[in-house]
Amino acid sequence: MKQYKKTYELKNLAKDKLQGKYGGAVLILFLNSLITGGVSMFISMVANMTTTTAYAMTGSVPTVNVINIVFELIHLAAVIVMGILQAGITLYFLNMACNQPYTTGNLFYGFKRDSGKALILSAAVGLCNAVCLSPCQYCMAAYLQSRDTRMLYAAFLTMAVGFCIYVPVSLGLSQVFYLMLDYPDRTARETLALTFQVMKGNKGRLFYLQLSFIPMMLLCILSLGIGFLWLNPYMQMTYTCYFLDIMNPAES
């Protein structure tokens, strides 16, 4: 019978794996945030300037709405491309957990090798987020603009529906980059099928593991976000230990 590690055991194992190695782990995640955040900020800046100029020149709200939609699609494409960096982060922590060589340069692994596969896997994750979460964001934005209570109700409804779809799908997709690295000969489609197969019966454990970090996240918010420099590597390593556990559980 397979015996999986409990949540506290995975967390303790993650602490042991990170001991004396926090510096590099913090750096690679900080660089990832810097790159992705910088790209998103640049796109938002250009979008705001463009919509402001377009409205000043035309005074047309429909034109501004079309421009906003275009930039939202551009932002989604950028998120998908930047999502390839997750393959490098996964490689970094996987190598660290398995006592293999790792460097900050691992961050760009997905752009150097298997970039096509990494892009497809990143697109699957990005589209899952967009399809499930964007309707709620759109309705909330419409409510803030119009103060129409119907849009507020729509926002709550789409949030509830989106959450019910997002949780199981995102949990099913959670291991795509680990499996991409573990099974390099498999195609993107085969990797996507494999991750749902691997996560069958394991989604609840991962969901509980994710929820267990909420108290720490609240403390990090109270520290003005500084605590996330420590928490993010800890979470990433814990999820890596979770992957290794479901792939190689102990036998009783």
C-alpha positions as YAML, in Angstrom:
chain: A
units: angstrom
residues:
- id: 1
  name: MET
  ca: [0.00, 0.00, 0.00]
- id: 2
  name: LYS
  ca: [1.31, 3.45, -0.90]
- id: 3
  name: GLN
  ca: [2.10, 5.75, 2.01]
- id: 4
  name: TYR
  ca: [2.27, 9.46, 1.22]
- id: 5
  name: LYS
  ca: [3.93, 12.00, 3.47]
- id: 6
  name: LYS
  ca: [1.72, 14.20, 5.58]
- id: 7
  name: THR
  ca: [1.65, 17.97, 5.14]
- id: 8
  name: TYR
  ca: [3.88, 18.69, 8.13]
- id: 9
  name: GLU
  ca: [6.37, 16.07, 6.92]
- id: 10
  name: LEU
  ca: [6.59, 17.72, 3.50]
- id: 11
  name: LYS
  ca: [7.12, 21.11, 5.12]
- id: 12
  name: ASN
  ca: [9.82, 19.81, 7.44]
- id: 13
  name: LEU
  ca: [11.54, 18.11, 4.51]
- id: 14
  name: ALA
  ca: [11.41, 21.38, 2.54]
- id: 15
  name: LYS
  ca: [13.07, 23.21, 5.44]
- id: 16
  name: ASP
  ca: [15.85, 20.61, 5.51]
- id: 17
  name: LYS
  ca: [16.39, 20.85, 1.74]
- id: 18
  name: LEU
  ca: [16.62, 24.66, 1.92]
- id: 19
  name: GLN
  ca: [18.96, 24.83, 4.88]
- id: 20
  name: GLY
  ca: [21.94, 27.01, 3.96]
- id: 21
  name: LYS
  ca: [20.59, 27.50, 0.42]
- id: 22
  name: TYR
  ca: [18.05, 30.27, 0.88]
- id: 23
  name: GLY
  ca: [20.18, 32.94, -0.81]
- id: 24
  name: GLY
  ca: [20.06, 31.42, -4.29]
- id: 25
  name: ALA
  ca: [16.42, 30.38, -3.91]
- id: 26
  name: VAL
  ca: [15.40, 33.92, -2.96]
- id: 27
  name: LEU
  ca: [17.43, 35.36, -5.84]
- id: 28
  name: ILE
  ca: [15.95, 33.19, -8.61]
- id: 29
  name: LEU
  ca: [12.38, 33.86, -7.47]
- id: 30
  name: PHE
  ca: [13.11, 37.58, -7.09]
- id: 31
  name: LEU
  ca: [14.50, 37.69, -10.65]
- id: 32
  name: ASN
  ca: [11.39, 35.92, -11.92]
- id: 33
  name: SER
  ca: [9.14, 38.44, -10.17]
- id: 34
  name: LEU
  ca: [11.26, 41.32, -11.46]
- id: 35
  name: ILE
  ca: [11.03, 40.14, -15.07]
- id: 36
  name: THR
  ca: [7.34, 39.22, -15.08]
- id: 37
  name: GLY
  ca: [6.35, 42.26, -13.04]
- id: 38
  name: GLY
  ca: [8.41, 44.57, -15.25]
- id: 39
  name: VAL
  ca: [6.82, 43.25, -18.43]
- id: 40
  name: SER
  ca: [3.30, 43.54, -16.99]
- id: 41
  name: MET
  ca: [3.97, 47.07, -15.74]
- id: 42
  name: PHE
  ca: [5.33, 48.14, -19.14]
- id: 43
  name: ILE
  ca: [2.28, 46.77, -20.97]
- id: 44
  name: SER
  ca: [-0.07, 48.47, -18.48]
- id: 45
  name: MET
  ca: [1.77, 51.77, -18.89]
- id: 46
  name: VAL
  ca: [1.56, 51.64, -22.69]
- id: 47
  name: ALA
  ca: [-2.10, 50.60, -22.49]
- id: 48
  name: ASN
  ca: [-3.00, 53.53, -20.22]
- id: 49
  name: MET
  ca: [-1.15, 56.02, -22.41]
- id: 50
  name: THR
  ca: [-2.77, 54.63, -25.57]
- id: 51
  name: THR
  ca: [-6.33, 54.62, -24.21]
- id: 52
  name: THR
  ca: [-5.92, 58.11, -22.76]
- id: 53
  name: THR
  ca: [-4.63, 59.45, -26.07]
- id: 54
  name: ALA
  ca: [-7.31, 57.63, -28.06]
- id: 55
  name: TYR
  ca: [-10.10, 59.03, -25.88]
- id: 56
  name: ALA
  ca: [-8.67, 62.55, -26.05]
- id: 57
  name: MET
  ca: [-8.53, 62.35, -29.85]
- id: 58
  name: THR
  ca: [-11.82, 60.58, -30.57]
- id: 59
  name: GLY
  ca: [-13.95, 60.85, -27.42]
- id: 60
  name: SER
  ca: [-15.24, 57.41, -28.35]
- id: 61
  name: VAL
  ca: [-15.80, 54.95, -25.48]
- id: 62
  name: PRO
  ca: [-16.24, 51.95, -27.84]
- id: 63
  name: THR
  ca: [-12.84, 52.72, -29.38]
- id: 64
  name: VAL
  ca: [-11.25, 52.79, -25.93]
- id: 65
  name: ASN
  ca: [-12.93, 49.47, -25.06]
- id: 66
  name: VAL
  ca: [-11.54, 47.84, -28.22]
- id: 67
  name: ILE
  ca: [-8.05, 49.12, -27.36]
- id: 68
  name: ASN
  ca: [-8.40, 47.73, -23.84]
- id: 69
  name: ILE
  ca: [-9.36, 44.32, -25.21]
- id: 70
  name: VAL
  ca: [-6.34, 44.36, -27.54]
- id: 71
  name: PHE
  ca: [-3.98, 45.15, -24.68]
- id: 72
  name: GLU
  ca: [-5.58, 42.50, -22.48]
- id: 73
  name: LEU
  ca: [-4.82, 39.95, -25.20]
- id: 74
  name: ILE
  ca: [-1.27, 41.30, -25.48]
- id: 75
  name: HIS
  ca: [-0.90, 40.97, -21.70]
- id: 76
  name: LEU
  ca: [-2.22, 37.40, -21.78]
- id: 77
  name: ALA
  ca: [0.30, 36.52, -24.51]
- id: 78
  name: ALA
  ca: [3.09, 38.06, -22.42]
- id: 79
  name: VAL
  ca: [1.98, 36.12, -19.34]
- id: 80
  name: ILE
  ca: [2.10, 32.89, -21.33]
- id: 81
  name: VAL
  ca: [5.58, 33.63, -22.69]
- id: 82
  name: MET
  ca: [6.88, 34.67, -19.26]
- id: 83
  name: GLY
  ca: [5.29, 31.53, -17.83]
- id: 84
  name: ILE
  ca: [8.06, 29.57, -19.53]
- id: 85
  name: LEU
  ca: [10.32, 30.82, -16.73]
- id: 86
  name: GLN
  ca: [8.43, 28.47, -14.41]
- id: 87
  name: ALA
  ca: [10.13, 25.55, -16.13]
- id: 88
  name: GLY
  ca: [13.49, 26.95, -15.04]
- id: 89
  name: ILE
  ca: [12.31, 27.57, -11.48]
- id: 90
  name: THR
  ca: [11.00, 24.02, -11.35]
- id: 91
  name: LEU
  ca: [14.35, 22.68, -12.59]
- id: 92
  name: TYR
  ca: [16.24, 24.75, -10.00]
- id: 93
  name: PHE
  ca: [14.24, 23.48, -7.02]
- id: 94
  name: LEU
  ca: [14.05, 19.92, -8.36]
- id: 95
  name: ASN
  ca: [17.82, 19.79, -8.70]
- id: 96
  name: MET
  ca: [18.25, 21.27, -5.24]
- id: 97
  name: ALA
  ca: [15.87, 18.73, -3.72]
- id: 98
  name: CYS
  ca: [17.66, 15.84, -5.46]
- id: 99
  name: ASN
  ca: [21.17, 17.12, -4.61]
- id: 100
  name: GLN
  ca: [21.97, 17.82, -8.25]
- id: 101
  name: PRO
  ca: [23.86, 20.89, -9.57]
- id: 102
  name: TYR
  ca: [21.72, 24.02, -9.81]
- id: 103
  name: THR
  ca: [22.39, 27.64, -10.76]
- id: 104
  name: THR
  ca: [20.43, 30.86, -11.10]
- id: 105
  name: GLY
  ca: [20.86, 30.44, -14.86]
- id: 106
  name: ASN
  ca: [18.37, 27.58, -14.65]
- id: 107
  name: LEU
  ca: [15.70, 30.29, -14.74]
- id: 108
  name: PHE
  ca: [15.98, 30.51, -18.54]
- id: 109
  name: TYR
  ca: [16.03, 26.76, -19.15]
- id: 110
  name: GLY
  ca: [12.61, 26.80, -20.83]
- id: 111
  name: PHE
  ca: [13.81, 29.30, -23.43]
- id: 112
  name: LYS
  ca: [16.97, 27.32, -24.18]
- id: 113
  name: ARG
  ca: [15.58, 23.78, -24.38]
- id: 114
  name: ASP
  ca: [12.13, 22.39, -25.18]
- id: 115
  name: SER
  ca: [10.87, 25.96, -25.64]
- id: 116
  name: GLY
  ca: [7.99, 24.86, -27.87]
- id: 117
  name: LYS
  ca: [6.77, 22.32, -25.33]
- id: 118
  name: ALA
  ca: [7.24, 24.77, -22.44]
- id: 119
  name: LEU
  ca: [5.22, 27.40, -24.34]
- id: 120
  name: ILE
  ca: [2.30, 25.01, -24.87]
- id: 121
  name: LEU
  ca: [2.31, 23.97, -21.21]
- id: 122
  name: SER
  ca: [2.50, 27.60, -20.10]
- id: 123
  name: ALA
  ca: [-0.38, 28.41, -22.45]
- id: 124
  name: ALA
  ca: [-2.50, 25.68, -20.86]
- id: 125
  name: VAL
  ca: [-1.90, 27.15, -17.40]
- id: 126
  name: GLY
  ca: [-2.35, 30.76, -18.57]
- id: 127
  name: LEU
  ca: [-5.57, 30.05, -20.46]
- id: 128
  name: CYS
  ca: [-6.96, 28.17, -17.47]
- id: 129
  name: ASN
  ca: [-6.37, 31.26, -15.33]
- id: 130
  name: ALA
  ca: [-7.79, 33.62, -17.95]
- id: 131
  name: VAL
  ca: [-10.93, 31.63, -18.75]
- id: 132
  name: CYS
  ca: [-11.79, 31.01, -15.09]
- id: 133
  name: LEU
  ca: [-10.86, 34.36, -13.55]
- id: 134
  name: SER
  ca: [-11.26, 37.01, -16.27]
- id: 135
  name: PRO
  ca: [-15.11, 37.08, -16.34]
- id: 136
  name: CYS
  ca: [-15.19, 38.03, -12.65]
- id: 137
  name: GLN
  ca: [-12.55, 40.72, -13.17]
- id: 138
  name: TYR
  ca: [-14.46, 42.13, -16.15]
- id: 139
  name: CYS
  ca: [-17.77, 42.26, -14.24]
- id: 140
  name: MET
  ca: [-16.13, 43.88, -11.23]
- id: 141
  name: ALA
  ca: [-14.45, 46.49, -13.43]
- id: 142
  name: ALA
  ca: [-17.80, 47.18, -15.11]
- id: 143
  name: TYR
  ca: [-19.45, 47.59, -11.70]
- id: 144
  name: LEU
  ca: [-16.79, 50.04, -10.49]
- id: 145
  name: GLN
  ca: [-17.29, 52.06, -13.66]
- id: 146
  name: SER
  ca: [-21.08, 52.05, -13.77]
- id: 147
  name: ARG
  ca: [-22.08, 51.24, -10.17]
- id: 148
  name: ASP
  ca: [-24.72, 48.96, -11.64]
- id: 149
  name: THR
  ca: [-25.59, 46.40, -8.93]
- id: 150
  name: ARG
  ca: [-26.40, 43.84, -11.62]
- id: 151
  name: MET
  ca: [-22.72, 43.80, -12.58]
- id: 152
  name: LEU
  ca: [-21.81, 43.28, -8.92]
- id: 153
  name: TYR
  ca: [-24.11, 40.24, -8.74]
- id: 154
  name: ALA
  ca: [-22.62, 39.01, -12.01]
- id: 155
  name: ALA
  ca: [-19.14, 39.41, -10.54]
- id: 156
  name: PHE
  ca: [-20.02, 37.24, -7.53]
- id: 157
  name: LEU
  ca: [-21.68, 34.65, -9.77]
- id: 158
  name: THR
  ca: [-18.78, 34.42, -12.21]
- id: 159
  name: MET
  ca: [-16.35, 34.29, -9.28]
- id: 160
  name: ALA
  ca: [-18.20, 31.32, -7.77]
- id: 161
  name: VAL
  ca: [-18.49, 29.47, -11.08]
- id: 162
  name: GLY
  ca: [-14.92, 30.31, -12.07]
- id: 163
  name: PHE
  ca: [-13.54, 29.17, -8.73]
- id: 164
  name: CYS
  ca: [-15.38, 25.83, -8.96]
- id: 165
  name: ILE
  ca: [-13.79, 25.24, -12.37]
- id: 166
  name: TYR
  ca: [-10.41, 26.77, -11.61]
- id: 167
  name: VAL
  ca: [-9.57, 24.75, -8.49]
- id: 168
  name: PRO
  ca: [-9.76, 21.22, -9.94]
- id: 169
  name: VAL
  ca: [-8.30, 22.22, -13.32]
- id: 170
  name: SER
  ca: [-5.39, 24.18, -11.84]
- id: 171
  name: LEU
  ca: [-4.64, 21.34, -9.42]
- id: 172
  name: GLY
  ca: [-4.66, 18.93, -12.34]
- id: 173
  name: LEU
  ca: [-2.21, 21.14, -14.23]
- id: 174
  name: SER
  ca: [0.02, 21.77, -11.22]
- id: 175
  name: GLN
  ca: [2.67, 19.19, -12.11]
- id: 176
  name: VAL
  ca: [3.13, 19.98, -15.82]
- id: 177
  name: PHE
  ca: [6.64, 21.42, -15.58]
- id: 178
  name: TYR
  ca: [7.86, 18.74, -13.18]
- id: 179
  name: LEU
  ca: [6.65, 16.06, -15.59]
- id: 180
  name: MET
  ca: [8.09, 17.95, -18.56]
- id: 181
  name: LEU
  ca: [11.51, 17.67, -16.90]
- id: 182
  name: ASP
  ca: [11.01, 14.11, -15.67]
- id: 183
  name: TYR
  ca: [9.74, 12.83, -19.04]
- id: 184
  name: PRO
  ca: [11.57, 14.91, -21.68]
- id: 185
  name: ASP
  ca: [10.67, 12.51, -24.50]
- id: 186
  name: ARG
  ca: [6.92, 13.05, -24.09]
- id: 187
  name: THR
  ca: [5.10, 15.62, -26.18]
- id: 188
  name: ALA
  ca: [3.25, 18.54, -24.63]
- id: 189
  name: ARG
  ca: [-0.07, 16.78, -25.19]
- id: 190
  name: GLU
  ca: [1.20, 13.60, -23.53]
- id: 191
  name: THR
  ca: [2.57, 15.63, -20.63]
- id: 192
  name: LEU
  ca: [-0.79, 17.33, -20.11]
- id: 193
  name: ALA
  ca: [-2.54, 13.96, -20.12]
- id: 194
  name: LEU
  ca: [0.03, 12.56, -17.71]
- id: 195
  name: THR
  ca: [-0.33, 15.38, -15.18]
- id: 196
  name: PHE
  ca: [-4.08, 14.80, -14.86]
- id: 197
  name: GLN
  ca: [-3.40, 11.07, -14.53]
- id: 198
  name: VAL
  ca: [-0.77, 11.64, -11.83]
- id: 199
  name: MET
  ca: [-3.02, 14.05, -9.92]
- id: 200
  name: LYS
  ca: [-6.01, 11.70, -9.93]
- id: 201
  name: GLY
  ca: [-6.71, 11.10, -6.25]
- id: 202
  name: ASN
  ca: [-4.01, 13.56, -5.19]
- id: 203
  name: LYS
  ca: [-5.73, 16.91, -5.77]
- id: 204
  name: GLY
  ca: [-7.19, 17.06, -2.24]
- id: 205
  name: ARG
  ca: [-3.77, 16.64, -0.63]
- id: 206
  name: LEU
  ca: [-2.27, 19.43, -2.72]
- id: 207
  name: PHE
  ca: [-5.24, 21.73, -2.09]
- id: 208
  name: TYR
  ca: [-4.90, 21.21, 1.66]
- id: 209
  name: LEU
  ca: [-1.16, 21.83, 1.38]
- id: 210
  name: GLN
  ca: [-1.81, 25.12, -0.44]
- id: 211
  name: LEU
  ca: [-4.38, 26.21, 2.16]
- id: 212
  name: SER
  ca: [-1.92, 25.48, 4.96]
- id: 213
  name: PHE
  ca: [0.26, 28.39, 3.79]
- id: 214
  name: ILE
  ca: [-2.51, 30.99, 4.18]
- id: 215
  name: PRO
  ca: [-1.63, 31.94, 7.82]
- id: 216
  name: MET
  ca: [1.99, 32.51, 6.76]
- id: 217
  name: MET
  ca: [0.84, 34.61, 3.80]
- id: 218
  name: LEU
  ca: [-1.20, 36.83, 6.12]
- id: 219
  name: LEU
  ca: [1.85, 37.35, 8.32]
- id: 220
  name: CYS
  ca: [3.90, 38.22, 5.22]
- id: 221
  name: ILE
  ca: [1.32, 40.83, 4.24]
- id: 222
  name: LEU
  ca: [1.60, 42.35, 7.71]
- id: 223
  name: SER
  ca: [5.37, 42.55, 7.17]
- id: 224
  name: LEU
  ca: [4.69, 44.72, 4.08]
- id: 225
  name: GLY
  ca: [5.52, 41.80, 1.82]
- id: 226
  name: ILE
  ca: [9.09, 41.33, 3.03]
- id: 227
  name: GLY
  ca: [8.24, 37.93, 4.49]
- id: 228
  name: PHE
  ca: [7.45, 36.60, 1.02]
- id: 229
  name: LEU
  ca: [11.18, 36.61, 0.27]
- id: 230
  name: TRP
  ca: [11.41, 33.75, 2.75]
- id: 231
  name: LEU
  ca: [8.00, 32.18, 2.22]
- id: 232
  name: ASN
  ca: [8.08, 31.82, -1.59]
- id: 233
  name: PRO
  ca: [11.18, 29.56, -1.68]
- id: 234
  name: TYR
  ca: [9.73, 27.55, 1.21]
- id: 235
  name: MET
  ca: [6.46, 27.04, -0.66]
- id: 236
  name: GLN
  ca: [8.22, 26.18, -3.92]
- id: 237
  name: MET
  ca: [10.42, 23.59, -2.22]
- id: 238
  name: THR
  ca: [7.43, 22.12, -0.38]
- id: 239
  name: TYR
  ca: [5.59, 21.69, -3.69]
- id: 240
  name: THR
  ca: [8.71, 20.08, -5.14]
- id: 241
  name: CYS
  ca: [8.81, 17.63, -2.21]
- id: 242
  name: TYR
  ca: [5.12, 16.96, -2.83]
- id: 243
  name: PHE
  ca: [5.86, 16.04, -6.45]
- id: 244
  name: LEU
  ca: [8.70, 13.72, -5.47]
- id: 245
  name: ASP
  ca: [6.41, 12.11, -2.88]
- id: 246
  name: ILE
  ca: [3.54, 11.37, -5.26]
- id: 247
  name: MET
  ca: [5.96, 9.98, -7.83]
- id: 248
  name: ASN
  ca: [7.86, 7.82, -5.32]
- id: 249
  name: PRO
  ca: [5.62, 7.09, -2.33]
- id: 250
  name: ALA
  ca: [6.78, 4.81, 0.46]
- id: 251
  name: GLU
  ca: [5.39, 1.28, 0.48]
- id: 252
  name: SER
  ca: [3.89, -0.17, 3.65]
...
